[in-house]
Amino acid sequence: MTPLAQATLLKRFVLLNQTGNPRAETDASGNLSIFCVTQDATTQLQIGQPEVRDNVAYLPLVVKDATDTTDSNSRRVIMGLIRENGQWKLLSLGLLLLDLPTLAEEWDRAEIQSNEKSAIASMKELAAALEKYRVTYARLPQSLSELGPPSAGAPKSDHAGLVDADLAAGHKDGYLFRYVIVGANEVGAPAIYQLAGIPLEYGRTGTRSFFRDGSGDVHGGDHQGAVGTSKDPKVE
C-alpha cells in the first residue's frame, strides 16, 4: 500500500482522525468495551471472549462508532496474543486485519475519491491564483513556482504568495499539476493558459485526469494516468 493508504488503514482501524480520551465499561454479562472519546466522535472497541491454545490466544474485537446502532461502519478483527514469561504480548499488527488485501482495495478506493475531490479543488485554487497574478503583474507567471510563498520578505512576481508550497511545486494529495501558456503571448487579459492534473500513481492515488481548458471549464476522465482533454465530461 502507499504511505497514504497505510495511514488511512490505521485511521480506519480506530475510526478516528485525532487524539481522544479513553474510558472503559463492563456490561451485565461481563463483556468489556473500551471507548476513545473526541470532540467529533467516539470509537467503541468491544472485546469478546478469548480462544486460548497453549501459549497462543485469539481475541475477537469489534471496532465501531459508538453511536452506530446498526454496525454499518464496524470493523471485526482478530487480535493474536502470545504468552512469554507469564505475560501476554501482541504477536503483530498484521494479525489485527485478517483480510488485508480486500481492505486495502477498499481504502484505496476511498483515498482515490478523496484525492480526486482535492484535485478538483486544487485546479480551481490554481486558476484563481493565476488570475490574481495576471491582475497584479499584468502577465501570466512563467511557472506555478512563481505563485508560491516567498522565502522571506514581501510577495513579488517570482514568489507571489498565492498558493502553498505543495501546489507551487505542482503536486498535492496524490496528484501532479501541469501549467501551460497557450501561444507565445503571456501578457495581459488575452493570454490563455491550460491546467492539467494527473494521478501521481494511477489506480492508487487517483483514476481520473483533470483538464482546465481556455474557457475556464474543468473536465475529468479516465486516461490511464495520461493528460485529460477538453472533450472529457465537465466536473463541478
N, C-alpha and C positions, 0 to 999 in steps of 0.2 A: 504494500500500500504506500501511497505517497505520504510525506510528513503531515500534510493537512488532513488526510484521511485517518492517519494514526491518532491525531489529536481529536478528530471527530469521534473515533471509536471510544476513547476514554470519556469524552463528554457524554456520549450516549449511554455508556455503562452506568454512570451516576446520574444521568439526566439533568445535569447542572452545568452552568457556564461561569459560576462564581463560588467563592468560599461560603460555606454555610455553618450553622451552629448545630451540633449533634444532640440527640436525646434518644432514649430507649424506652420501650413499653413492652410489657408482657401481658398477653390476653388471658382469659379464664382457662384456656386449655394449656397454658404454659408455653405458647409459641412466642418467640422474641421478634420484635420489629425494631429496627434502628432507623431513625429519621435524621435527615440533614435539612435544616430549615434555612432558606434565604428569603430575601425580600420579595422575590418574584415567584418562587415555587418551593415545594417541599418534596424531597425524594424519600420514599419508603423502601427499606430493604427488609423483606420478610425472610426469615431464616427457618428452614424446615428441619426435620429430624435427620441426623446424620446416618449414613451407612458405613459401618466400620468393618474393615477386612484386615486383620493382623495390625500392621503399623500404618495402614493407609485408610483414610476416611474421605468420603464424598459428601459434601454438604450442599443440598439444594437451596438456591436463592431465587427470589423474585424481586426485581428492582422496578419500581414504577413511581409515577406521580401520585402522591398521597391522596389527591382529590379525584383520581381516576377510578371510579367505581366499576367501570366495565373492563378494566385491564387492557384497553386498546393500545396503550403505549408501554406495556410492561415488557421486561426482558427476563427470560427464565434461563438460568445458567447453573452449572455445577462447579463448585469450588473444590479442588483437590487439596488435601492436607496430608502430611506425613509426620509420624511421631519420631522425634530424635531427643534422646536424653530425657525422656519423660515429658516432653513438651510438643505440642502440635505446631507445625510450621507450614506455611503456604508452599505448595510444590512449585507453581509458576503462574504468571499472569495468563499465559496461553490457555491454561485449563479452565479459565473463567468463561470462555466463549467456545462452545463446542462446534458451532457451525460458522467458523470464522470466514471462510470464502463467501458464503451466502450473505453474511452480514456486511462484509467488505464491499460487495457489489451494491447492496442497499445503501450504504453510507456514501459510496462513490456517486450514486445517482443523486442523493441529497446534496452532496458537495457540488456536483455539476449544476444543479438548479440554482444553488446559492451563488456560484461563481458567474453563471450566465446573467443572473439578475444584477450582480455587481458590475459586470462588464458593460451592460446597457447604461447603467448609471454613470460609469466612468466615461463612456463615449459622450454622453450629454455634458458631463462636467468639463471634459476637454474642449468640446465645441464652444461652451460658454466662455472658457478661459481664452480660447483663440480669438473669439470676437472681442472680448475685452482688451486683449493685447492689440488687436487691429485698431481699435478706437484710441487707445493710449499712445501707440507709437506710429500710427498711420501706415502700418505694413503688417504682414504676417511674419511670425518667427521662422527662422531657418529650420528649427527642430523643436521637438517637445521639451528638450532640456532647457530652452530659454524661458519656459513657463514656470520652472521650478523655483524653490525658495533660495534667496541669496545666502551665501555662507556667512556674510557679515554686512552690516550697513543696510541702507535703504534699498528697496527693489529698483532694478533698472532693466534695460532692454535684454541683457543677456541672462538675467535671473529675475524674472518679473514677479515672482512670489504669488502666482495664480493657482497653482496646484501643488500637491505634496510631492515629496522626493520620489516616491514609487511611480506615480503617473508621469512625472517629468523624465524618469528613466525608461518609460514605455512598458511598464509591467505592473500588474496588481491583481491579487486574488485569482491566480491561475490563468491569467490572460496576458498576451502581448499586444501592444498597440502600435500601429504604424501611421504616420502622418506624412502626406504628400501634397505639395503645392502643384495644382494643375496648371500647366503652361508656365511660361517664363516670368509672368508678372506677379510679384508678391506685394505690390504697393497699393494701398487704398482699398476702397469698397469693391472694385471689380475683381480683385484677386480671389481665386477659388481654390479650395483645398478639399481633400478627402481624408477620412479617418477609417482605419480598419482595426478590428480586434479579433485575434485568433487564439484558440486554446494553447496554453503552454505545453500541455501534453494531451493530445486528442484522445477522447474517450475516458480520461481520468480527471482532468481539471475542467473540461468543457467539451461540448459536442458542436454547438452552433458557432459559426463565424459571423461577425457583425461588420456592417459596412455603412458608413455615412456618406451619402452622395453630395454633389454640389448644391442641391436644393435644400439640404438640411435634414432629409429623411434618413432614419436609421433602419437598415434591413438586416434580417437574420436568416441563416440557413445552414444546413449541414454540408460542409465541403471537405470532409475528411481531414480537417486541420488546415486547409488552404484558405486563401483570402476570399471573402464573400464578394457579392456583386449587387448592383442596384436592382437586379431582376429578382432578388430574394424577397420574400414577404416582408412588409413593414412591421416593425415592432414598436410598442409604446414605451 
